[in-house]
């Protein structure tokens, strides 16, 4: 049975390595919560406030994070495989060593997000209309400062 924590106040909670598989955390306040190594796979986190939360090493595979506030979160080494981040606020998020395969970032706000060492495999991105066997030349030649003026 999955936990129903919809609209719960869990700000600054220590949920290190918590098993929240399939939990309903929609509209919950998880701001500044420590979710280091937590299992949030298949969880509903839509419209949740997760600003400044620690999600280092968390399992968010197939999680629904649509319209969630992820401002300033640490997502380093998190598993986001298949996650829904449509419309999420990811300003100032830490994406170091993050694999975004099969992640839907449609309409997400990525302003000032740190993409250092980001692992992208373009052929799996669901926001491309084509299936790429190779990274296109124009993408392969991009430098990090080429994106400074882009409106994300």
BALOBA-1460 file (C-alpha; in Angstrom, 3 decimals):
// residues 152
<rec num="1" residu="x" x="0.000" y="0.000" z="0.000"/>
<rec num="2" residu="x" x="1.383" y="3.392" z="-0.966"/>
<rec num="3" residu="x" x="1.629" y="6.280" z="1.495"/>
<rec num="4" residu="x" x="-0.810" y="9.177" z="1.019"/>
<rec num="5" residu="x" x="1.033" y="12.309" z="2.102"/>
<rec num="6" residu="x" x="-0.814" y="14.716" z="-0.183"/>
<rec num="7" residu="x" x="-0.472" y="18.337" z="1.001"/>
<rec num="8" residu="x" x="1.558" y="17.264" z="4.078"/>
<rec num="9" residu="x" x="4.057" y="19.643" z="5.647"/>
<rec num="10" residu="x" x="7.433" y="17.879" z="5.613"/>
<rec num="11" residu="x" x="9.709" y="20.900" z="5.363"/>
<rec num="12" residu="x" x="13.228" y="20.186" z="6.678"/>
<rec num="13" residu="x" x="12.280" y="16.555" z="7.408"/>
<rec num="14" residu="x" x="15.063" y="13.974" z="7.491"/>
<rec num="15" residu="x" x="13.889" y="11.334" z="5.016"/>
<rec num="16" residu="x" x="17.327" y="9.896" z="4.281"/>
<rec num="17" residu="x" x="16.947" y="6.532" z="2.506"/>
<rec num="18" residu="x" x="13.158" y="6.563" z="3.110"/>
<rec num="19" residu="x" x="11.105" y="4.145" z="1.024"/>
<rec num="20" residu="x" x="8.406" y="6.299" z="-0.557"/>
<rec num="21" residu="x" x="7.780" y="4.053" z="-3.562"/>
<rec num="22" residu="x" x="4.473" y="5.058" z="-5.233"/>
<rec num="23" residu="x" x="3.773" y="7.576" z="-2.457"/>
<rec num="24" residu="x" x="1.329" y="10.405" z="-3.100"/>
<rec num="25" residu="x" x="3.232" y="13.558" z="-2.176"/>
<rec num="26" residu="x" x="1.356" y="15.866" z="-4.512"/>
<rec num="27" residu="x" x="1.224" y="19.458" z="-3.237"/>
<rec num="28" residu="x" x="3.344" y="18.446" z="-0.209"/>
<rec num="29" residu="x" x="5.880" y="20.855" z="1.288"/>
<rec num="30" residu="x" x="9.254" y="19.104" z="1.164"/>
<rec num="31" residu="x" x="11.291" y="22.303" z="1.110"/>
<rec num="32" residu="x" x="14.764" y="21.819" z="2.582"/>
<rec num="33" residu="x" x="13.995" y="18.143" z="3.257"/>
<rec num="34" residu="x" x="16.847" y="15.653" z="3.256"/>
<rec num="35" residu="x" x="15.905" y="12.908" z="0.795"/>
<rec num="36" residu="x" x="19.453" y="11.649" z="0.301"/>
<rec num="37" residu="x" x="19.214" y="8.126" z="-1.131"/>
<rec num="38" residu="x" x="15.408" y="8.008" z="-0.765"/>
<rec num="39" residu="x" x="13.306" y="5.756" z="-2.993"/>
<rec num="40" residu="x" x="10.713" y="7.992" z="-4.663"/>
<rec num="41" residu="x" x="10.255" y="5.831" z="-7.732"/>
<rec num="42" residu="x" x="6.751" y="5.995" z="-9.220"/>
<rec num="43" residu="x" x="5.838" y="8.651" z="-6.612"/>
<rec num="44" residu="x" x="3.422" y="11.491" z="-7.335"/>
<rec num="45" residu="x" x="5.225" y="14.740" z="-6.500"/>
<rec num="46" residu="x" x="3.178" y="16.961" z="-8.782"/>
<rec num="47" residu="x" x="2.916" y="20.552" z="-7.562"/>
<rec num="48" residu="x" x="5.112" y="19.713" z="-4.556"/>
<rec num="49" residu="x" x="7.389" y="22.335" z="-3.016"/>
<rec num="50" residu="x" x="10.807" y="20.698" z="-2.978"/>
<rec num="51" residu="x" x="12.859" y="23.885" z="-3.052"/>
<rec num="52" residu="x" x="16.354" y="23.505" z="-1.610"/>
<rec num="53" residu="x" x="15.769" y="19.799" z="-0.892"/>
<rec num="54" residu="x" x="18.655" y="17.341" z="-0.950"/>
<rec num="55" residu="x" x="17.896" y="14.621" z="-3.498"/>
<rec num="56" residu="x" x="21.492" y="13.436" z="-3.873"/>
<rec num="57" residu="x" x="21.373" y="9.793" z="-4.958"/>
<rec num="58" residu="x" x="17.575" y="9.613" z="-4.708"/>
<rec num="59" residu="x" x="15.625" y="7.223" z="-6.936"/>
<rec num="60" residu="x" x="13.042" y="9.317" z="-8.796"/>
<rec num="61" residu="x" x="12.569" y="6.911" z="-11.698"/>
<rec num="62" residu="x" x="9.125" y="7.248" z="-13.277"/>
<rec num="63" residu="x" x="8.153" y="9.858" z="-10.669"/>
<rec num="64" residu="x" x="5.638" y="12.563" z="-11.521"/>
<rec num="65" residu="x" x="7.300" y="15.903" z="-10.729"/>
<rec num="66" residu="x" x="5.108" y="17.972" z="-13.026"/>
<rec num="67" residu="x" x="4.857" y="21.604" z="-11.934"/>
<rec num="68" residu="x" x="6.972" y="20.870" z="-8.841"/>
<rec num="69" residu="x" x="9.143" y="23.606" z="-7.355"/>
<rec num="70" residu="x" x="12.676" y="22.213" z="-7.446"/>
<rec num="71" residu="x" x="14.453" y="25.543" z="-7.034"/>
<rec num="72" residu="x" x="18.000" y="25.024" z="-5.810"/>
<rec num="73" residu="x" x="17.683" y="21.255" z="-5.321"/>
<rec num="74" residu="x" x="20.675" y="18.931" z="-5.315"/>
<rec num="75" residu="x" x="19.928" y="16.238" z="-7.888"/>
<rec num="76" residu="x" x="23.516" y="15.041" z="-8.191"/>
<rec num="77" residu="x" x="23.617" y="11.325" z="-8.940"/>
<rec num="78" residu="x" x="19.833" y="10.991" z="-8.647"/>
<rec num="79" residu="x" x="18.007" y="8.502" z="-10.864"/>
<rec num="80" residu="x" x="15.445" y="10.400" z="-12.952"/>
<rec num="81" residu="x" x="14.959" y="7.735" z="-15.624"/>
<rec num="82" residu="x" x="11.472" y="8.172" z="-17.064"/>
<rec num="83" residu="x" x="10.553" y="11.032" z="-14.702"/>
<rec num="84" residu="x" x="7.960" y="13.629" z="-15.680"/>
<rec num="85" residu="x" x="9.300" y="17.149" z="-15.074"/>
<rec num="86" residu="x" x="6.823" y="18.973" z="-17.300"/>
<rec num="87" residu="x" x="6.506" y="22.570" z="-16.123"/>
<rec num="88" residu="x" x="8.831" y="22.027" z="-13.138"/>
<rec num="89" residu="x" x="10.852" y="24.923" z="-11.738"/>
<rec num="90" residu="x" x="14.496" y="23.827" z="-11.789"/>
<rec num="91" residu="x" x="16.160" y="27.208" z="-11.316"/>
<rec num="92" residu="x" x="19.594" y="26.891" z="-9.712"/>
<rec num="93" residu="x" x="19.312" y="23.089" z="-9.535"/>
<rec num="94" residu="x" x="22.455" y="20.954" z="-9.342"/>
<rec num="95" residu="x" x="22.517" y="18.443" z="-12.231"/>
<rec num="96" residu="x" x="26.109" y="17.246" z="-11.695"/>
<rec num="97" residu="x" x="26.572" y="13.616" z="-12.799"/>
<rec num="98" residu="x" x="22.911" y="13.335" z="-13.741"/>
<rec num="99" residu="x" x="21.582" y="11.166" z="-16.543"/>
<rec num="100" residu="x" x="18.471" y="12.663" z="-18.139"/>
<rec num="101" residu="x" x="17.627" y="9.757" z="-20.436"/>
<rec num="102" residu="x" x="13.886" y="9.493" z="-21.012"/>
<rec num="103" residu="x" x="13.156" y="12.542" z="-18.816"/>
<rec num="104" residu="x" x="10.445" y="14.924" z="-19.991"/>
<rec num="105" residu="x" x="11.603" y="18.509" z="-19.385"/>
<rec num="106" residu="x" x="8.913" y="20.126" z="-21.545"/>
<rec num="107" residu="x" x="8.080" y="23.649" z="-20.349"/>
<rec num="108" residu="x" x="10.476" y="23.275" z="-17.391"/>
<rec num="109" residu="x" x="12.254" y="26.406" z="-16.138"/>
<rec num="110" residu="x" x="15.978" y="25.598" z="-16.227"/>
<rec num="111" residu="x" x="17.332" y="29.082" z="-15.516"/>
<rec num="112" residu="x" x="20.770" y="29.092" z="-13.822"/>
<rec num="113" residu="x" x="20.815" y="25.294" z="-13.634"/>
<rec num="114" residu="x" x="24.256" y="23.685" z="-13.267"/>
<rec num="115" residu="x" x="24.680" y="21.126" z="-16.056"/>
<rec num="116" residu="x" x="28.335" y="20.326" z="-15.270"/>
<rec num="117" residu="x" x="29.221" y="16.764" z="-16.282"/>
<rec num="118" residu="x" x="25.637" y="16.131" z="-17.394"/>
<rec num="119" residu="x" x="25.262" y="12.788" z="-19.167"/>
<rec num="120" residu="x" x="22.997" y="13.289" z="-22.183"/>
<rec num="121" residu="x" x="22.209" y="10.651" z="-24.750"/>
<rec num="122" residu="x" x="20.182" y="12.527" z="-27.334"/>
<rec num="123" residu="x" x="18.767" y="9.458" z="-29.068"/>
<rec num="124" residu="x" x="16.560" y="8.711" z="-26.032"/>
<rec num="125" residu="x" x="15.152" y="12.183" z="-25.445"/>
<rec num="126" residu="x" x="11.400" y="12.204" z="-25.784"/>
<rec num="127" residu="x" x="11.342" y="15.891" z="-26.740"/>
<rec num="128" residu="x" x="13.088" y="15.175" z="-30.062"/>
<rec num="129" residu="x" x="10.940" y="14.190" z="-33.000"/>
<rec num="130" residu="x" x="13.705" y="12.028" z="-34.468"/>
<rec num="131" residu="x" x="15.620" y="9.036" z="-33.190"/>
<rec num="132" residu="x" x="19.310" y="9.980" z="-33.460"/>
<rec num="133" residu="x" x="21.920" y="7.274" z="-33.877"/>
<rec num="134" residu="x" x="24.639" y="9.875" z="-33.387"/>
<rec num="135" residu="x" x="24.815" y="13.251" z="-31.712"/>
<rec num="136" residu="x" x="24.243" y="15.859" z="-34.442"/>
<rec num="137" residu="x" x="27.355" y="17.910" z="-35.316"/>
<rec num="138" residu="x" x="25.821" y="21.191" z="-34.173"/>
<rec num="139" residu="x" x="25.090" y="19.743" z="-30.713"/>
<rec num="140" residu="x" x="28.414" y="17.933" z="-30.454"/>
<rec num="141" residu="x" x="30.250" y="21.237" z="-31.073"/>
<rec num="142" residu="x" x="28.377" y="23.230" z="-28.412"/>
<rec num="143" residu="x" x="30.449" y="24.828" z="-25.684"/>
<rec num="144" residu="x" x="28.988" y="25.465" z="-22.226"/>
<rec num="145" residu="x" x="29.102" y="29.231" z="-22.752"/>
<rec num="146" residu="x" x="27.072" y="28.852" z="-25.986"/>
<rec num="147" residu="x" x="23.975" y="28.393" z="-23.823"/>
<rec num="148" residu="x" x="24.478" y="31.454" z="-21.598"/>
<rec num="149" residu="x" x="22.045" y="33.615" z="-23.533"/>
<rec num="150" residu="x" x="19.465" y="30.918" z="-24.210"/>
<rec num="151" residu="x" x="15.999" y="31.334" z="-22.593"/>
<rec num="152" residu="x" x="15.394" y="28.095" z="-20.721"/>
